Amino acid sequence: MAARKVLAGARVVLPSGTVPDGRVIVDGARIAEAGPGGAEPGGTGAGGARDDAPALDLSGHWLVPGFVDTHNHGGGGASFTNGTVDDILRGVHTHRLHGTTTLVASTVTGEMDVLAQRAGLLSELAEQGDIAGIHFEGPFISPCRKGAHAEALLRDPDPAEVRKLVDAARGRARMVTLATELPGGIDSVRLLAEHGVIAAIGHTDATYEQTVEAIDAGATVATHLFNAMPAIGHRSPGPIAALLEDERVTVELINDGTHLHPAALELAFHHAGAGRVAFITDAMDAAGFGDGRYLLGPLEVEVTDGVARLVEGGSIAGSTLTLDRAFQRAVTVDRLPVEDVVRAISANPAKLLGLDDTIGSLEPGKDADLVVLDADFALKGVMRKGDWIVEPRPV
């Protein structure tokens, strides 16, 4: 059981706003108190009682909720699609070191039987609490917008085959990305909605009208908005306009400076609002590991200067992003309010996954998942369920 901890003096970002000289008290794996309090040791604890635990002075720092990544293919040299259990755990740990305390493991297109087997393995890790579930990206996507997916393995979203993957995940399927304009797409969206699995529109060549139909059928997520879908046209607005305008849709954004121009990110925040944006990494093996040659599913990827591209064809192949870098960029480059970034990187994805009763914000009773950032928004500490993964140095 994690010891009682008092974290004091930081700017604490709460759902109600930022407390400039705040305190968070952690009791075991949960948050006991979050609010004003300052850096004085032995302050008042929950319920007004004196707290004898020594305070860690975090003056000059920010204290924010742990990050939640709903779309992540790997890291630390490990693939969630191809790796062993030890590989997967290494990848998960790599992202935890960068502030991601909750992670959904994403697969890429493969043979159906192989994906079903992978779902079984990943579901065991989800049951153990190592990951928060499974996201299937492919094979039910458009060959016109395949990105870094093997075209020979793509298929239409037959509801029976979609159901096969959902069943193989044993209740741990969180999301399936579909090109909903393909035959069976709308029926598959309805199937997923009936089973409590998020239907995400992505790698799609859909029209505006087809996208509206899919949203009305139950699709609620835009997989890495702007990427692997038609651009906005003034006569053919395509899926982007439909996804941005509908209040039922959460839009994923990869804020690495490669996938999106800052103006595109600003456009998404302006039209969707901070309450409907979820920052993701779409990370592959090289995240937190380095440049070199990798495999993404069956396809070979070259990573140069942190940018992953297919060896054959040159398409962008996921990212090497970690969410601490996405956070820092959002504040320092994109000039977004810290509170909006916290919503996009923690609260919104937690709500999307139906886990906002336990994670996604600094509130009493929730898991003690938190990140310490310095004044320049560089990561200095990570706590998960009350235990330090990266322990900050006292000021």
C-alpha positions as CSV (number, residue, x, y, z in Angstrom):
1,M,0.0,0.0,0.0
2,A,1.4,3.4,-1.0
3,A,2.2,5.7,1.9
4,R,0.3,8.9,2.6
5,K,1.8,11.8,0.7
6,V,1.3,15.5,0.8
7,L,2.2,17.5,-2.3
8,A,2.1,21.2,-1.7
9,G,2.9,24.6,-3.3
10,A,2.2,23.8,-6.9
11,R,-0.3,25.3,-9.3
12,V,-2.9,22.5,-9.1
13,V,-5.2,22.1,-12.1
14,L,-8.7,21.1,-10.9
15,P,-11.9,20.7,-12.8
16,S,-13.0,24.0,-11.4
17,G,-9.8,25.8,-12.5
18,T,-6.2,26.3,-11.4
19,V,-5.3,26.7,-7.7
20,P,-2.1,28.8,-7.6
21,D,-0.8,27.6,-4.3
22,G,-2.4,24.2,-4.0
23,R,-2.1,20.9,-2.1
24,V,-2.9,17.4,-3.0
25,I,-3.0,14.7,-0.3
26,V,-2.6,11.1,-1.4
27,D,-3.7,8.3,0.9
28,G,-2.8,4.9,-0.5
29,A,-3.8,4.6,-4.1
30,R,-6.4,7.4,-4.0
31,I,-6.6,11.2,-3.7
32,A,-7.8,12.2,-0.3
33,E,-7.8,16.0,-0.9
34,A,-7.1,18.4,-3.7
35,G,-7.4,22.1,-3.3
36,P,-5.8,25.2,-1.8
37,G,-3.2,24.7,1.0
38,G,0.3,25.9,0.2
39,A,3.6,24.3,0.9
40,E,3.7,24.4,4.7
41,P,4.5,21.0,6.2
42,G,2.0,19.4,8.5
43,G,-1.0,21.3,7.0
44,T,-4.6,20.5,7.4
45,G,-5.7,17.2,5.9
46,A,-9.1,16.0,4.6
47,G,-11.9,16.9,6.9
48,G,-9.9,19.6,8.7
49,A,-7.7,17.2,10.6
50,R,-4.0,18.0,11.1
51,D,-1.8,16.1,8.6
52,D,1.5,14.9,10.0
53,A,2.9,13.6,6.7
54,P,5.8,15.7,5.5
55,A,5.0,17.8,2.5
56,L,6.9,17.7,-0.7
57,D,7.4,21.3,-1.7
58,L,6.5,21.7,-5.4
59,S,6.5,25.5,-5.5
60,G,7.1,26.7,-9.1
61,H,5.6,23.5,-10.6
62,W,2.3,22.5,-12.1
63,L,0.4,19.5,-10.8
64,V,-2.0,17.9,-13.4
65,P,-3.9,14.7,-13.7
66,G,-2.2,11.7,-15.3
67,F,-2.4,11.5,-19.0
68,V,-4.9,9.1,-20.8
69,D,-3.9,7.8,-24.3
70,T,-6.7,6.1,-26.2
71,H,-4.7,5.4,-29.4
72,N,-1.2,4.0,-28.9
73,H,0.6,1.2,-30.9
74,G,3.8,0.8,-28.8
75,G,6.9,2.4,-27.5
76,G,10.3,1.6,-26.0
77,G,11.1,-0.5,-29.0
78,A,8.1,-2.7,-28.4
79,S,4.9,-3.2,-30.5
80,F,1.5,-3.9,-29.1
81,T,0.6,-5.6,-32.3
82,N,3.5,-8.0,-32.6
83,G,5.3,-8.1,-29.2
84,T,5.4,-10.6,-26.4
85,V,3.8,-9.9,-23.0
86,D,7.2,-8.6,-21.8
87,D,7.5,-6.4,-24.9
88,I,4.0,-4.9,-24.3
89,L,4.7,-4.2,-20.6
90,R,8.0,-2.5,-21.6
91,G,6.1,-0.3,-24.1
92,V,3.5,0.6,-21.4
93,H,6.2,1.4,-18.9
94,T,7.9,3.7,-21.5
95,H,4.8,5.8,-21.8
96,R,4.2,5.8,-18.1
97,L,7.7,7.4,-17.7
98,H,6.3,10.2,-19.9
99,G,3.1,10.8,-17.9
100,T,0.6,8.4,-19.5
101,T,-0.9,6.6,-16.5
102,T,-3.7,5.1,-18.5
103,L,-3.2,3.6,-22.0
104,V,-5.4,1.8,-24.5
105,A,-3.3,-0.6,-26.7
106,S,-3.9,-0.2,-30.4
107,T,-3.4,-2.9,-33.1
108,V,-2.8,-2.4,-36.8
109,T,-4.2,-4.3,-39.8
110,G,-3.4,-8.0,-39.9
111,E,-5.0,-11.3,-40.6
112,M,-8.2,-11.8,-38.8
113,D,-7.1,-14.9,-36.9
114,V,-3.9,-13.2,-35.8
115,L,-5.8,-10.1,-34.6
116,A,-8.2,-12.4,-32.7
117,Q,-5.2,-14.1,-31.0
118,R,-3.7,-10.7,-30.2
119,A,-7.0,-9.6,-28.7
120,G,-6.9,-12.5,-26.4
121,L,-3.4,-11.7,-25.1
122,L,-4.1,-8.0,-24.7
123,S,-7.4,-8.7,-22.9
124,E,-5.4,-10.6,-20.2
125,L,-3.3,-7.5,-19.7
126,A,-6.4,-5.4,-19.5
127,E,-7.9,-7.7,-16.9
128,Q,-4.7,-7.3,-14.8
129,G,-4.9,-3.5,-15.1
130,D,-1.8,-3.0,-17.2
131,I,-3.7,-1.5,-20.1
132,A,-7.2,0.1,-20.2
133,G,-8.4,-2.0,-23.2
134,I,-7.9,-2.6,-26.9
135,H,-8.4,-0.4,-29.9
136,F,-8.6,-2.1,-33.3
137,E,-7.3,0.2,-36.1
138,G,-7.9,-1.8,-39.2
139,P,-8.5,-4.0,-41.1
140,F,-11.9,-2.4,-41.8
141,I,-10.6,0.7,-43.4
142,S,-10.5,2.2,-46.9
143,P,-7.7,1.3,-49.3
144,C,-7.9,4.9,-50.6
145,R,-6.8,6.2,-47.2
146,K,-4.9,3.2,-45.8
147,G,-1.8,5.1,-44.6
148,A,0.6,2.7,-42.9
149,H,-1.7,-0.4,-43.2
150,A,-1.1,-3.4,-45.5
151,E,-3.5,-3.0,-48.4
152,A,-3.7,-6.7,-49.1
153,L,-5.1,-7.4,-45.6
154,L,-7.8,-4.7,-45.7
155,R,-11.5,-5.8,-45.8
156,D,-14.9,-4.4,-45.7
157,P,-16.4,-4.1,-42.2
158,D,-18.6,-7.2,-42.2
159,P,-20.5,-7.1,-38.9
160,A,-19.8,-10.8,-38.3
161,E,-16.1,-10.2,-38.6
162,V,-16.3,-7.1,-36.4
163,R,-18.1,-9.2,-33.9
164,K,-15.4,-11.8,-34.0
165,L,-12.8,-9.3,-32.9
166,V,-15.0,-7.8,-30.2
167,D,-15.7,-11.3,-28.8
168,A,-12.0,-12.2,-28.9
169,A,-11.3,-9.2,-26.7
170,R,-13.5,-10.7,-23.9
171,G,-15.2,-7.5,-22.9
172,R,-12.0,-5.4,-23.2
173,A,-12.5,-3.9,-26.7
174,R,-12.7,-0.2,-26.2
175,M,-12.7,1.1,-29.8
176,V,-12.8,0.0,-33.5
177,T,-11.7,2.4,-36.3
178,L,-13.9,1.9,-39.4
179,A,-14.3,3.4,-42.9
180,T,-18.0,3.5,-42.4
181,E,-18.8,4.2,-46.0
182,L,-17.7,0.7,-47.0
183,P,-20.2,-2.1,-47.3
184,G,-21.3,-3.2,-43.8
185,G,-20.0,0.0,-42.2
186,I,-23.2,1.4,-40.8
187,D,-24.4,-2.0,-39.6
188,S,-21.0,-2.4,-37.9
189,V,-21.3,0.9,-36.2
190,R,-24.7,-0.1,-34.8
191,L,-23.2,-3.5,-33.7
192,L,-20.4,-1.7,-31.8
193,A,-22.7,0.7,-30.2
194,E,-25.0,-2.1,-29.0
195,H,-21.9,-3.8,-27.4
196,G,-20.7,-0.7,-25.7
197,V,-17.6,-0.4,-28.0
198,I,-16.6,3.0,-29.5
199,A,-17.1,3.2,-33.2
200,A,-14.4,5.6,-34.6
201,I,-14.5,7.0,-38.1
202,G,-11.0,7.0,-39.6
203,H,-8.9,5.9,-42.6
204,T,-12.0,6.9,-44.5
205,D,-12.9,8.3,-47.9
206,A,-16.4,9.1,-46.8
207,T,-18.4,12.1,-48.0
208,Y,-20.0,14.6,-45.6
209,E,-23.4,12.9,-46.0
210,Q,-22.0,9.5,-45.4
211,T,-20.2,10.7,-42.3
212,V,-23.4,12.3,-40.9
213,E,-25.1,8.9,-41.4
214,A,-22.4,7.1,-39.5
215,I,-22.6,9.5,-36.6
216,D,-26.4,9.2,-36.5
217,A,-25.9,5.4,-36.4
218,G,-23.7,5.7,-33.3
219,A,-20.1,6.6,-34.3
220,T,-18.6,9.0,-31.6
221,V,-14.9,9.4,-32.4
222,A,-12.8,10.8,-35.2
223,T,-9.6,8.8,-35.5
224,H,-6.6,11.3,-35.8
225,L,-8.7,14.0,-37.3
226,F,-7.4,15.5,-40.6
227,N,-5.1,12.5,-41.2
228,A,-6.1,9.6,-43.5
229,M,-9.3,11.3,-44.7
230,P,-10.3,13.8,-47.5
231,A,-9.4,17.4,-46.9
232,I,-12.2,20.0,-46.5
233,G,-13.6,21.2,-49.8
234,H,-15.9,24.2,-50.3
235,R,-18.3,22.1,-52.4
236,S,-17.5,18.7,-50.9
237,P,-16.8,19.3,-47.2
238,G,-16.1,15.6,-46.6
239,P,-15.8,14.0,-43.2
240,I,-13.8,16.7,-41.4
241,A,-16.6,19.2,-41.4
242,A,-19.2,16.6,-40.2
243,L,-17.0,15.4,-37.4
244,L,-16.1,18.9,-36.2
245,E,-19.7,20.2,-36.1
246,D,-21.4,17.3,-34.3
247,E,-21.5,17.6,-30.5
248,R,-21.6,13.8,-30.2
249,V,-18.1,13.4,-31.6
250,T,-14.7,13.5,-29.9
251,V,-11.9,14.3,-32.2
252,E,-8.4,12.8,-31.8
253,L,-5.4,15.1,-32.5
254,I,-1.8,14.1,-32.8
255,N,0.0,17.2,-31.6
256,D,3.6,16.4,-32.7
257,G,4.2,19.2,-35.2
258,T,4.4,16.6,-38.0
259,H,0.8,15.3,-38.3
260,L,-0.9,18.7,-37.9
261,H,-0.1,22.3,-38.8
262,P,-0.8,24.6,-35.8
263,A,-3.6,26.2,-37.7
264,A,-5.3,22.9,-38.1
265,L,-5.1,22.3,-34.4
266,E,-6.5,25.7,-33.7
267,L,-9.3,25.0,-36.2
268,A,-10.3,21.8,-34.3
269,F,-10.3,23.6,-30.9
270,H,-12.3,26.5,-32.3
271,H,-15.0,24.3,-33.8
272,A,-15.1,21.3,-31.5
273,G,-14.2,23.2,-28.3
274,A,-11.9,22.0,-25.6
275,G,-14.5,19.6,-24.4
276,R,-14.5,17.4,-27.5
277,V,-10.7,17.1,-28.2
278,A,-8.6,14.2,-27.2
279,F,-4.8,14.3,-27.6
280,I,-3.4,11.0,-28.6
281,T,0.1,9.8,-29.6
282,D,-0.6,7.1,-32.3
283,A,2.8,6.1,-31.1
284,M,4.7,3.2,-32.6
285,D,7.7,1.2,-31.3
286,A,10.2,4.0,-31.7
287,A,8.5,6.3,-29.2
288,G,10.9,6.8,-26.3
289,F,13.4,4.7,-28.1
290,G,15.1,6.4,-31.1
291,D,15.6,6.5,-34.8
292,G,16.1,3.3,-36.9
293,R,14.2,0.6,-38.8
294,Y,11.1,-0.9,-37.3
295,L,8.0,-3.0,-38.2
296,L,4.5,-1.6,-38.0
297,G,2.5,-4.8,-38.4
298,P,4.0,-6.4,-41.5
299,L,5.3,-3.1,-43.0
300,E,8.8,-1.7,-42.6
301,V,9.2,1.8,-41.1
302,E,12.2,4.1,-41.1
303,V,12.4,6.6,-38.3
304,T,14.6,9.7,-39.0
305,D,14.8,12.7,-36.7
306,G,11.8,11.3,-34.8
307,V,9.5,11.1,-37.8
308,A,8.2,7.6,-38.8
309,R,7.6,6.8,-42.5
310,L,7.0,3.7,-44.5
311,V,10.2,2.5,-46.2
312,E,8.0,1.8,-49.3
313,G,6.0,4.8,-50.3
314,G,7.0,7.2,-47.6
315,S,3.6,7.5,-45.8
316,I,3.7,8.7,-42.2
317,A,3.6,5.6,-40.1
318,G,2.2,6.6,-36.7
319,S,4.4,8.8,-34.5
320,T,7.2,8.7,-31.9
321,L,5.2,11.1,-29.7
322,T,4.8,10.9,-26.0
323,L,2.0,12.8,-24.3
324,D,4.4,14.9,-22.1
325,R,5.7,16.4,-25.4
326,A,2.2,16.9,-26.7
327,F,1.3,18.8,-23.5
328,Q,4.4,21.0,-23.6
329,R,3.9,21.8,-27.3
330,A,0.2,22.6,-26.8
331,V,1.0,25.2,-24.2
332,T,4.3,26.7,-25.4
333,V,3.8,26.5,-29.2
334,D,0.1,26.4,-29.7
335,R,-0.5,28.8,-26.8
336,L,-3.5,26.9,-25.5
337,P,-4.7,27.5,-21.9
338,V,-3.3,24.9,-19.5
339,E,-6.8,24.0,-18.4
340,D,-7.9,23.2,-22.0
341,V,-4.8,21.0,-22.5
342,V,-5.6,19.1,-19.3
343,R,-9.1,18.5,-20.6
344,A,-7.8,17.2,-23.9
345,I,-5.1,15.0,-22.5
346,S,-6.8,13.7,-19.3
347,A,-10.4,14.5,-18.6
348,N,-11.9,14.0,-22.1
349,P,-10.3,10.7,-23.0
350,A,-11.2,9.4,-19.5
351,K,-14.8,10.3,-20.1
352,L,-14.7,8.8,-23.6
353,L,-13.5,5.5,-22.0
354,G,-16.2,5.7,-19.3
355,L,-13.5,5.8,-16.7
356,D,-14.0,9.4,-15.5
357,D,-15.3,8.2,-12.1
358,T,-11.8,7.0,-11.2
359,I,-9.3,8.9,-13.4
360,G,-8.9,12.0,-15.5
361,S,-9.0,14.7,-12.9
362,L,-7.6,15.6,-9.4
363,E,-10.5,15.0,-7.1
364,P,-11.0,13.2,-3.8
365,G,-11.7,9.5,-4.2
366,K,-10.1,9.2,-7.6
367,D,-7.0,7.3,-8.4
368,A,-3.8,9.1,-7.4
369,D,-2.6,9.4,-11.0
370,L,-0.8,12.7,-11.5
371,V,2.0,14.5,-13.3
372,V,4.4,17.1,-12.1
373,L,5.6,19.7,-14.7
374,D,8.1,22.5,-14.2
375,A,7.5,26.1,-15.1
376,D,8.5,25.3,-18.7
377,F,6.1,22.4,-18.8
378,A,8.8,19.8,-18.8
379,L,7.9,16.6,-17.0
380,K,9.5,16.2,-13.6
381,G,7.3,13.6,-11.8
382,V,4.8,10.9,-12.5
383,M,2.6,9.1,-9.9
384,R,0.3,6.2,-10.7
385,K,-2.1,4.9,-8.1
386,G,-0.2,6.6,-5.3
387,D,3.3,5.3,-6.3
388,W,6.0,7.4,-7.9
389,I,7.1,6.2,-11.3
390,V,9.2,9.2,-11.7
391,E,9.8,10.9,-8.4
392,P,10.3,14.7,-8.5
393,R,13.3,16.2,-6.7
394,P,12.3,18.5,-3.8
395,V,12.6,22.2,-4.5
